[in-house]
Amino acid sequence: MTTTDRRDQLRALSRALQEVHRALLEVSRARYEVAHGPVGGSGELLQLVLRDEAFAWLQPLSALIVEIDELSARHRASNLAEVEEVRARVEALISSRDLGSFGARYVALLGSEPNIAMSHFALRTALRALPVPPRPELLASGDDVLTVEIDAMVDSLTVGGGIHVEDAPRPSTRPRRPSPSGIEDVPATGHPAVIRSRHEQMVPWRTL
């Protein structure tokens, strides 16, 4: 595998995780608005994501996306072990069964939110393109037992549940717009993105 291949794989994984984050944020916002009333706009939502406990569970995913983006963008190419570790960390994050963990909440939402299930379908594809980490608990397919269980649930939703891959939201190619807050790299369509401030500080955030 070439250096370019590894970079492309990491970038594809980041895009898939951003789609997952966007879908999760939409659900979290909807539930927050049921309890507290409408969110005033992207600025208020940003503050909630950064400071409110209702959105705090998304922070591990945001931080991991930032790390993957930094890894794919650095001058020194990622080695095989680093890419394997990325796959292992993503799979561990989304499949944790610990009470209150990101993984536990994520798996619960997979069964009730079609957009999240579709985002996971794309994430699964991106993960399987990465080299398999050498872990003794992996099956012959390269997946652990819980990952297989999650995939089976998603397959039942995307096939038996009447949801089709073609219905998944597609990333926009429309031009990006400047932000009056001084935060750059915000898509004009509201497609999820990792926002980089003018001080080059990565902020774990996705806009609607």
Backbone as CSV, one residue per row, in Angstrom:
resi,resn,N_x,N_y,N_z,CA_x,CA_y,CA_z,C_x,C_y,C_z
1,MET,0.852,-1.193,0.000,0.000,0.000,0.000,0.888,1.243,0.000
2,THR,0.589,2.202,-0.868,1.400,3.405,-0.971,0.984,4.448,0.051
3,THR,1.851,5.470,0.196,1.550,6.580,1.103,0.259,7.271,0.705
4,THR,0.068,7.457,-0.603,-1.151,8.106,-1.093,-2.392,7.295,-0.745
5,ASP,-2.281,5.981,-0.874,-3.415,5.115,-0.537,-3.816,5.288,0.922
6,ARG,-2.839,5.319,1.815,-3.143,5.460,3.235,-3.796,6.811,3.523
7,ARG,-3.275,7.847,2.923,-3.879,9.171,3.129,-5.324,9.186,2.630
8,ASP,-5.543,8.623,1.462,-6.896,8.594,0.894,-7.847,7.795,1.786
9,GLN,-7.362,6.703,2.330,-8.206,5.889,3.211,-8.571,6.644,4.480
10,LEU,-7.616,7.340,5.044,-7.888,8.107,6.261,-8.853,9.254,5.984
11,ARG,-8.701,9.891,4.840,-9.617,10.983,4.496,-11.023,10.463,4.244
12,ALA,-11.126,9.305,3.609,-12.445,8.705,3.402,-13.089,8.334,4.734
13,LEU,-12.287,7.839,5.663,-12.807,7.510,6.995,-13.270,8.767,7.704
14,SER,-12.506,9.841,7.604,-12.902,11.100,8.231,-14.226,11.598,7.676
15,ARG,-14.394,11.529,6.356,-15.654,11.983,5.757,-16.825,11.145,6.253
16,ALA,-16.615,9.832,6.364,-17.686,8.961,6.847,-18.031,9.279,8.301
17,LEU,-17.023,9.538,9.112,-17.269,9.881,10.515,-17.956,11.240,10.641
18,GLN,-17.631,12.157,9.756,-18.301,13.461,9.766,-19.790,13.302,9.465
19,GLU,-20.116,12.393,8.540,-21.522,12.135,8.240,-22.232,11.536,9.450
20,VAL,-21.547,10.636,10.146,-22.116,10.078,11.376,-22.343,11.180,12.392
21,HIS,-21.358,12.048,12.549,-21.481,13.146,13.511,-22.644,14.055,13.161
22,ARG,-22.784,14.368,11.877,-23.883,15.241,11.457,-25.231,14.621,11.809
23,ALA,-25.375,13.327,11.529,-26.644,12.652,11.821,-26.913,12.615,13.323
24,LEU,-25.884,12.348,14.111,-26.045,12.316,15.561,-26.366,13.694,16.117
25,LEU,-25.744,14.710,15.546,-25.998,16.074,16.010,-27.430,16.491,15.716
26,GLU,-27.943,16.104,14.560,-29.321,16.435,14.224,-30.299,15.816,15.227
27,VAL,-30.040,14.569,15.595,-30.904,13.903,16.573,-30.774,14.567,17.940
28,SER,-29.552,14.865,18.346,-29.330,15.503,19.646,-29.979,16.875,19.701
29,ARG,-29.902,17.615,18.614,-30.525,18.933,18.580,-32.045,18.810,18.683
30,ALA,-32.615,17.876,17.934,-34.067,17.701,17.964,-34.548,17.358,19.372
31,ARG,-33.833,16.490,20.045,-34.230,16.101,21.397,-34.031,17.242,22.387
32,TYR,-32.986,18.010,22.183,-32.760,19.174,23.055,-33.885,20.191,22.885
33,GLU,-34.311,20.409,21.640,-35.356,21.397,21.385,-36.702,20.958,21.952
34,VAL,-36.950,19.664,22.015,-38.183,19.178,22.645,-38.225,19.582,24.108
35,ALA,-37.081,19.508,24.777,-37.021,19.801,26.205,-36.853,21.277,26.514
36,HIS,-36.153,22.014,25.622,-35.768,23.385,25.971,-36.260,24.444,24.983
37,GLY,-36.903,24.044,23.908,-37.333,25.004,22.910,-36.326,25.137,21.791
38,PRO,-36.693,25.868,20.733,-35.842,25.960,19.545,-34.472,26.565,19.839
39,VAL,-33.458,26.048,19.143,-32.118,26.621,19.190,-32.085,27.787,18.215
40,GLY,-31.518,28.908,18.639,-31.617,30.145,17.877,-30.871,30.181,16.562
41,GLY,-29.893,29.367,16.355,-29.128,29.382,15.118,-27.819,28.652,15.308
42,SER,-26.943,28.715,14.292,-25.703,27.952,14.341,-24.778,28.436,15.451
43,GLY,-24.811,29.756,15.741,-23.971,30.279,16.812,-24.368,29.724,18.167
44,GLU,-25.672,29.717,18.438,-26.150,29.171,19.701,-25.899,27.671,19.769
45,LEU,-26.088,26.981,18.651,-25.846,25.550,18.627,-24.378,25.243,18.892
46,LEU,-23.483,26.060,18.340,-22.055,25.884,18.592,-21.757,25.948,20.081
47,GLN,-22.326,26.945,20.745,-22.093,27.082,22.179,-22.642,25.883,22.950
48,LEU,-23.791,25.392,22.527,-24.360,24.224,23.192,-23.470,22.998,23.006
49,VAL,-22.976,22.793,21.796,-22.130,21.638,21.520,-20.849,21.697,22.350
50,LEU,-20.315,22.884,22.524,-19.063,23.032,23.253,-19.245,22.978,24.761
51,ARG,-20.449,23.346,25.266,-20.588,23.549,26.705,-21.740,22.799,27.362
52,ASP,-22.745,22.388,26.609,-23.918,21.799,27.253,-23.772,20.290,27.386
53,GLU,-24.197,19.782,28.534,-24.069,18.354,28.809,-24.877,17.490,27.829
54,ALA,-25.935,18.050,27.262,-26.761,17.282,26.340,-25.998,16.874,25.085
55,PHE,-24.919,17.601,24.766,-24.135,17.318,23.571,-22.744,16.772,23.901
56,ALA,-22.440,16.670,25.183,-21.082,16.284,25.588,-20.715,14.886,25.106
57,TRP,-21.709,14.020,24.938,-21.402,12.641,24.538,-20.822,12.549,23.128
58,LEU,-20.971,13.615,22.333,-20.426,13.625,20.978,-18.939,13.996,20.939
59,GLN,-18.404,14.504,22.038,-17.042,15.009,22.030,-15.985,13.956,21.703
60,PRO,-16.104,12.705,22.195,-15.088,11.717,21.800,-15.021,11.492,20.289
61,LEU,-16.170,11.530,19.621,-16.190,11.372,18.167,-15.555,12.573,17.493
62,SER,-15.906,13.778,17.961,-15.323,14.992,17.379,-13.807,14.980,17.502
63,ALA,-13.314,14.633,18.682,-11.873,14.633,18.916,-11.166,13.603,18.034
64,LEU,-11.779,12.461,17.840,-11.166,11.420,17.011,-11.102,11.851,15.550
65,ILE,-12.138,12.524,15.071,-12.124,13.030,13.693,-10.984,14.023,13.506
66,VAL,-10.801,14.907,14.473,-9.716,15.882,14.390,-8.368,15.165,14.327
67,GLU,-8.176,14.158,15.150,-6.923,13.409,15.140,-6.676,12.739,13.795
68,ILE,-7.729,12.158,13.224,-7.582,11.496,11.925,-7.231,12.513,10.847
69,ASP,-7.869,13.678,10.880,-7.567,14.721,9.899,-6.113,15.188,10.026
70,GLU,-5.656,15.346,11.251,-4.274,15.773,11.455,-3.296,14.698,10.981
71,LEU,-3.631,13.443,11.213,-2.774,12.340,10.785,-2.667,12.276,9.267
72,SER,-3.786,12.485,8.590,-3.775,12.410,7.124,-3.125,13.630,6.484
73,ALA,-3.054,14.741,7.233,-2.532,15.987,6.666,-1.055,16.228,6.968
74,ARG,-0.491,15.481,7.900,0.891,15.766,8.296,1.873,15.402,7.184
75,HIS,3.041,15.994,7.258,4.041,15.811,6.211,4.559,14.379,6.183
76,ARG,4.837,13.809,7.348,5.319,12.436,7.403,4.156,11.475,7.207
77,ALA,4.314,10.547,6.312,3.226,9.626,5.992,2.943,8.689,7.159
78,SER,1.690,8.298,7.281,1.297,7.349,8.319,1.836,5.970,7.976
79,ASN,2.318,5.267,8.994,2.771,3.898,8.745,1.614,2.926,8.970
80,LEU,1.868,1.668,8.671,0.809,0.663,8.745,0.245,0.550,10.150
81,ALA,1.103,0.563,11.148,0.649,0.418,12.528,-0.270,1.562,12.940
82,GLU,0.027,2.766,12.486,-0.804,3.918,12.836,-2.198,3.799,12.216
83,VAL,-2.261,3.356,10.965,-3.558,3.210,10.303,-4.362,2.092,10.956
84,GLU,-3.677,1.005,11.322,-4.364,-0.072,12.036,-4.919,0.417,13.367
85,GLU,-4.147,1.251,14.051,-4.597,1.785,15.343,-5.828,2.673,15.173
86,VAL,-5.863,3.449,14.088,-7.029,4.294,13.821,-8.273,3.434,13.680
87,ARG,-8.182,2.390,12.883,-9.343,1.504,12.717,-9.774,0.915,14.061
88,ALA,-8.802,0.457,14.842,-9.126,-0.143,16.139,-9.806,0.867,17.056
89,ARG,-9.351,2.104,17.048,-9.934,3.125,17.933,-11.353,3.485,17.516
90,VAL,-11.588,3.588,16.213,-12.943,3.887,15.745,-13.885,2.754,16.117
91,GLU,-13.468,1.525,15.866,-14.323,0.382,16.175,-14.591,0.282,17.672
92,ALA,-13.578,0.574,18.492,-13.771,0.545,19.941,-14.750,1.622,20.383
93,LEU,-14.662,2.798,19.760,-15.545,3.906,20.138,-17.002,3.583,19.836
94,ILE,-17.285,3.056,18.662,-18.680,2.860,18.255,-19.285,1.569,18.782
95,SER,-18.455,0.692,19.341,-18.990,-0.593,19.770,-18.926,-0.820,21.275
96,SER,-18.529,0.188,22.033,-18.460,0.031,23.490,-19.846,-0.243,24.068
97,ARG,-19.911,-1.162,25.014,-21.172,-1.468,25.672,-21.249,-0.888,27.077
98,ASP,-20.233,-0.145,27.483,-20.212,0.432,28.827,-21.384,1.394,29.003
99,LEU,-22.015,1.348,30.147,-23.172,2.190,30.421,-22.800,3.665,30.289
100,GLY,-23.556,4.393,29.488,-23.319,5.815,29.312,-22.238,6.165,28.313
101,SER,-21.599,5.166,27.721,-20.528,5.435,26.762,-21.087,5.905,25.430
102,PHE,-20.209,6.462,24.605,-20.624,6.862,23.262,-21.172,5.669,22.492
103,GLY,-20.468,4.547,22.554,-20.878,3.373,21.789,-22.251,2.860,22.167
104,ALA,-22.546,2.855,23.466,-23.851,2.365,23.919,-24.973,3.236,23.372
105,ARG,-24.785,4.546,23.388,-25.815,5.451,22.880,-25.902,5.366,21.355
106,TYR,-24.760,5.201,20.719,-24.723,5.107,19.262,-25.480,3.878,18.772
107,VAL,-25.193,2.738,19.380,-25.861,1.502,18.973,-27.366,1.603,19.200
108,ALA,-27.777,2.225,20.312,-29.200,2.386,20.586,-29.884,3.219,19.502
109,LEU,-29.201,4.268,19.033,-29.783,5.135,18.008,-29.800,4.473,16.635
110,LEU,-28.897,3.544,16.387,-28.880,2.853,15.094,-30.202,2.155,14.811
111,GLY,-30.834,1.669,15.875,-32.074,0.934,15.684,-33.302,1.799,15.532
112,SER,-33.164,3.118,15.786,-34.350,3.980,15.757,-34.242,5.153,14.793
113,GLU,-33.044,5.433,14.299,-32.837,6.611,13.447,-32.272,6.182,12.089
114,PRO,-33.081,6.198,11.030,-32.613,5.740,9.711,-31.397,6.494,9.187
115,ASN,-31.326,7.803,9.413,-30.181,8.563,8.903,-28.879,8.115,9.550
116,ILE,-28.953,7.762,10.826,-27.761,7.275,11.511,-27.380,5.902,10.976
117,ALA,-28.366,5.064,10.728,-28.089,3.741,10.165,-27.422,3.861,8.794
118,MET,-27.887,4.791,7.981,-27.290,4.970,6.664,-25.870,5.518,6.766
119,SER,-25.646,6.413,7.717,-24.290,6.937,7.923,-23.351,5.823,8.379
120,HIS,-23.868,4.933,9.205,-23.047,3.811,9.656,-22.713,2.880,8.491
121,PHE,-23.627,2.712,7.563,-23.372,1.874,6.391,-22.142,2.383,5.645
122,ALA,-22.055,3.702,5.453,-20.893,4.291,4.779,-19.637,4.179,5.640
123,LEU,-19.797,4.341,6.957,-18.659,4.210,7.857,-18.090,2.794,7.811
124,ARG,-18.957,1.805,7.783,-18.513,0.416,7.713,-17.663,0.188,6.465
125,THR,-18.079,0.757,5.343,-17.324,0.610,4.102,-15.938,1.233,4.232
126,ALA,-15.873,2.427,4.834,-14.587,3.106,5.005,-13.675,2.336,5.953
127,LEU,-14.238,1.766,7.004,-13.436,1.002,7.962,-12.859,-0.250,7.330
128,ARG,-13.658,-0.929,6.547,-13.199,-2.185,5.955,-12.145,-1.975,4.867
129,ALA,-11.976,-0.759,4.414,-10.911,-0.468,3.457,-9.553,-0.327,4.148
130,LEU,-9.566,-0.179,5.490,-8.331,-0.017,6.243,-7.744,-1.376,6.600
131,PRO,-6.422,-1.424,6.804,-5.806,-2.685,7.219,-6.348,-3.144,8.567
132,VAL,-6.435,-4.454,8.746,-7.012,-5.036,9.947,-5.982,-5.040,11.070
133,PRO,-6.301,-4.483,12.232,-5.361,-4.505,13.349,-5.190,-5.918,13.887
134,PRO,-3.988,-6.279,14.324,-3.745,-7.633,14.828,-4.266,-7.807,16.253
135,ARG,-5.550,-8.169,16.371,-6.144,-8.358,17.692,-6.658,-9.791,17.785
136,PRO,-6.376,-10.475,18.882,-6.759,-11.890,18.984,-8.258,-12.119,18.983
137,GLU,-9.044,-11.097,19.357,-10.488,-11.299,19.432,-11.178,-11.135,18.086
138,LEU,-10.425,-10.800,17.033,-11.035,-10.609,15.721,-11.436,-11.938,15.100
139,LEU,-12.535,-11.885,14.363,-12.970,-13.054,13.608,-12.156,-13.165,12.322
140,ALA,-12.383,-14.219,11.579,-11.664,-14.401,10.322,-11.946,-13.271,9.344
141,SER,-13.104,-12.639,9.468,-13.472,-11.538,8.573,-12.730,-10.251,8.890
142,GLY,-12.043,-10.206,10.046,-11.378,-8.975,10.456,-12.234,-8.118,11.352
143,ASP,-13.420,-8.574,11.695,-14.317,-7.830,12.570,-14.439,-8.543,13.902
144,ASP,-14.710,-7.771,14.975,-14.979,-8.425,16.239,-16.469,-8.759,16.323
145,VAL,-16.829,-9.504,17.350,-18.195,-10.012,17.448,-19.209,-8.885,17.505
146,LEU,-18.930,-7.853,18.308,-19.900,-6.775,18.447,-20.050,-5.996,17.150
147,THR,-18.945,-5.792,16.427,-19.041,-5.103,15.139,-19.931,-5.887,14.183
148,VAL,-19.804,-7.198,14.190,-20.649,-8.038,13.340,-22.111,-7.882,13.749
149,GLU,-22.390,-7.830,15.043,-23.765,-7.655,15.517,-24.330,-6.311,15.055
150,ILE,-23.540,-5.268,15.163,-23.989,-3.940,14.722,-24.260,-3.950,13.226
151,ASP,-23.340,-4.525,12.455,-23.516,-4.575,11.002,-24.768,-5.354,10.620
152,ALA,-25.043,-6.433,11.334,-26.236,-7.215,11.038,-27.495,-6.396,11.291
153,MET,-27.471,-5.592,12.354,-28.619,-4.750,12.643,-28.810,-3.694,11.558
154,VAL,-27.705,-3.092,11.123,-27.790,-2.089,10.064,-28.273,-2.721,8.767
155,ASP,-27.782,-3.927,8.460,-28.236,-4.609,7.247,-29.738,-4.863,7.288
156,SER,-30.252,-5.222,8.449,-31.684,-5.480,8.556,-32.492,-4.211,8.355
157,LEU,-31.903,-3.074,8.747,-32.598,-1.794,8.571,-32.525,-1.324,7.127
158,THR,-31.348,-1.518,6.497,-31.156,-0.996,5.147,-31.764,-1.878,4.077
159,VAL,-32.051,-3.132,4.418,-32.668,-4.043,3.446,-34.104,-4.351,3.857
160,GLY,-34.258,-5.029,4.978,-35.590,-5.392,5.424,-36.430,-4.209,5.841
161,GLY,-35.747,-3.142,6.301,-36.484,-1.977,6.773,-36.876,-1.016,5.681
162,GLY,-36.512,-1.329,4.446,-36.932,-0.476,3.331,-36.069,0.745,3.112
163,ILE,-34.906,0.810,3.754,-33.991,1.920,3.549,-32.970,1.477,2.522
164,HIS,-32.681,2.313,1.548,-31.782,1.924,0.475,-30.559,2.815,0.486
165,VAL,-29.430,2.233,0.091,-28.183,2.988,0.059,-28.317,4.231,-0.807
166,GLU,-29.066,4.118,-1.888,-29.215,5.247,-2.794,-29.899,6.438,-2.124
167,ASP,-30.604,6.171,-1.014,-31.307,7.249,-0.330,-30.419,8.029,0.621
168,ALA,-29.174,7.577,0.817,-28.302,8.240,1.778,-27.971,9.650,1.308
169,PRO,-27.846,10.608,2.232,-27.489,11.970,1.856,-26.103,12.019,1.244
170,ARG,-25.948,12.812,0.212,-24.669,12.915,-0.479,-23.957,14.207,-0.067
171,PRO,-22.599,14.162,0.049,-21.863,15.377,0.342,-22.078,16.416,-0.750
172,SER,-22.169,17.655,-0.350,-22.403,18.727,-1.309,-21.105,19.176,-1.951
173,THR,-21.183,19.594,-3.203,-20.029,20.142,-3.896,-20.170,21.632,-4.092
174,ARG,-21.188,22.247,-3.482,-21.374,23.691,-3.611,-20.266,24.427,-2.887
175,PRO,-19.962,25.672,-3.285,-18.838,26.406,-2.683,-19.093,26.721,-1.221
176,ARG,-17.996,26.911,-0.509,-18.090,27.241,0.892,-18.271,28.745,1.065
177,ARG,-18.793,29.147,2.221,-19.032,30.564,2.475,-18.194,31.021,3.662
178,PRO,-17.809,32.304,3.706,-17.097,32.803,4.872,-18.038,32.907,6.059
179,SER,-17.486,32.789,7.250,-18.284,32.882,8.459,-18.051,34.212,9.136
180,PRO,-19.115,34.937,9.545,-18.944,36.224,10.212,-18.278,36.082,11.574
181,SER,-18.233,34.882,12.137,-17.633,34.687,13.452,-16.129,34.540,13.382
182,GLY,-15.564,34.528,12.165,-14.137,34.355,12.025,-13.724,32.913,11.925
183,ILE,-14.671,32.004,11.911,-14.371,30.586,11.768,-14.511,30.215,10.304
184,GLU,-13.497,29.578,9.787,-13.444,29.296,8.367,-13.822,27.863,8.051
185,ASP,-13.943,27.593,6.770,-14.166,26.234,6.272,-15.540,25.711,6.667
186,VAL,-16.559,26.570,6.580,-17.931,26.164,6.852,-18.664,26.040,5.535
187,PRO,-19.143,24.865,5.156,-19.794,24.704,3.861,-21.068,25.542,3.748
188,ALA,-21.319,26.059,2.562,-22.501,26.886,2.345,-23.788,26.109,2.533
189,THR,-23.739,24.813,2.321,-24.947,24.004,2.450,-25.148,23.463,3.854
190,GLY,-24.206,23.712,4.753,-24.316,23.177,6.091,-23.833,21.740,6.194
191,HIS,-23.127,21.257,5.191,-22.577,19.905,5.258,-21.587,19.837,6.411
192,PRO,-21.498,18.717,7.144,-20.626,18.664,8.308,-19.175,18.897,7.933
193,ALA,-18.456,19.607,8.775,-17.048,19.884,8.517,-16.325,20.114,9.818
194,VAL,-15.051,19.833,9.829,-14.232,20.202,10.969,-13.833,21.654,10.762
195,ILE,-14.189,22.482,11.690,-13.959,23.915,11.552,-12.584,24.266,12.081
196,ARG,-11.850,25.025,11.308,-10.534,25.497,11.724,-10.598,27.018,11.896
197,SER,-10.228,27.496,13.062,-10.281,28.937,13.315,-9.106,29.619,12.645
198,ARG,-9.113,30.933,12.632,-8.032,31.689,12.016,-6.731,31.540,12.788
199,HIS,-6.818,31.046,14.004,-5.619,30.789,14.791,-5.129,29.362,14.589
200,GLU,-5.678,28.671,13.589,-5.291,27.306,13.249,-5.518,26.345,14.408
201,GLN,-6.563,26.591,15.169,-6.898,25.700,16.276,-8.079,24.842,15.867
202,MET,-7.908,23.546,15.939,-8.977,22.644,15.551,-10.081,22.666,16.599
203,VAL,-11.303,22.820,16.144,-12.445,22.862,17.045,-13.338,21.663,16.746
204,PRO,-13.632,20.846,17.759,-14.454,19.660,17.506,-15.923,20.010,17.324
205,TRP,-16.290,20.330,16.091,-17.627,20.869,15.866,-18.113,20.549,14.479
206,ARG,-19.384,20.318,14.341,-20.001,20.149,13.037,-21.203,21.084,12.971
207,THR,-21.354,21.794,11.873,-22.493,22.675,11.724,-23.609,21.973,10.995
208,LEU,-24.850,22.470,11.168,-25.991,21.955,10.423,-26.113,22.730,9.120
